[in-house]
Amino acid sequence: MRALLTYGSLLIVLAVIALSVSSQLRANKRLLSAAPAASDASSAPFGGSSSPNVSQFQAELDKAMKASARHTNEQAASAGEDGTR
């Protein structure tokens, strides 16, 4: 009886996993079928057109990091800390 319950519960768990995997695969197929409708620039991330986007992102990231460092230094100065310990 115990073996029957073990195999039955194992079968139920495998069925749930199979349903989950199949739904994920169907969602992935829908996503891939919608991809050709996207523009050429976004569908070719390694093309030459994405290089300016990367450099623009890098410049914005550098600017944000410098602003954050400046803000941290101003906070430390207003708190009376000199940053050395």
C-alpha positions in Angstrom: 0.0 0.0 0.0 2.8 2.3 0.9 4.6 1.6 -2.4 1.3 2.4 -4.3 1.0 5.8 -2.6 4.7 6.5 -3.2 4.4 5.8 -6.9 1.1 7.6 -7.2 2.4 10.8 -5.5 5.6 10.6 -7.7 3.3 10.3 -10.8 1.4 13.4 -9.7 4.6 15.4 -9.1 5.9 14.4 -12.5 2.6 15.4 -14.2 2.7 18.9 -12.5 6.3 19.4 -13.6 5.5 18.3 -17.2 2.6 20.7 -17.4 4.8 23.5 -16.1 7.6 22.8 -18.6 5.1 22.5 -21.5 3.6 25.9 -20.6 7.0 27.5 -20.4 8.0 26.1 -23.8 4.7 27.4 -25.3 5.4 30.8 -23.9 8.9 30.7 -25.3 7.7 29.8 -28.7 5.2 32.7 -28.6 8.1 35.0 -27.6 10.3 33.7 -30.4 7.5 34.0 -33.0 7.0 37.7 -32.0 10.7 38.5 -32.3 10.8 38.9 -36.2 8.2 41.6 -35.9 10.7 43.7 -33.9 12.8 46.4 -35.5 16.2 45.5 -37.1 18.2 47.5 -34.6 16.8 45.7 -31.6 16.8 42.3 -33.2 20.5 42.5 -33.9 22.1 43.4 -30.6 25.7 42.6 -31.8 25.4 44.7 -35.0 27.2 47.9 -35.6 24.1 50.0 -34.8 24.2 49.0 -31.1 27.7 50.3 -30.5 26.6 54.0 -30.0 24.0 52.7 -27.6 26.6 51.0 -25.5 28.9 54.0 -25.5 25.9 56.3 -24.6 25.0 53.9 -21.7 28.6 53.9 -20.5 28.7 57.7 -20.5 25.5 57.9 -18.5 26.7 55.3 -16.1 30.0 57.1 -15.5 28.1 60.4 -15.0 25.7 58.8 -12.5 28.6 57.2 -10.6 30.5 60.5 -10.4 27.3 62.2 -9.1 26.8 59.5 -6.5 30.5 59.8 -5.3 30.1 63.6 -5.2 26.9 63.3 -3.1 28.6 60.8 -0.7 31.6 63.2 -0.3 29.2 66.0 0.4 27.4 63.9 3.0 30.6 63.0 4.7 31.7 66.6 4.8 28.4 67.8 6.3 28.7 65.1 8.9 32.1 66.2 9.9 33.9 63.1 8.7 37.1 63.4 6.7 36.9 59.8 5.3 40.1 58.7 7.0 40.2 56.2 9.9 
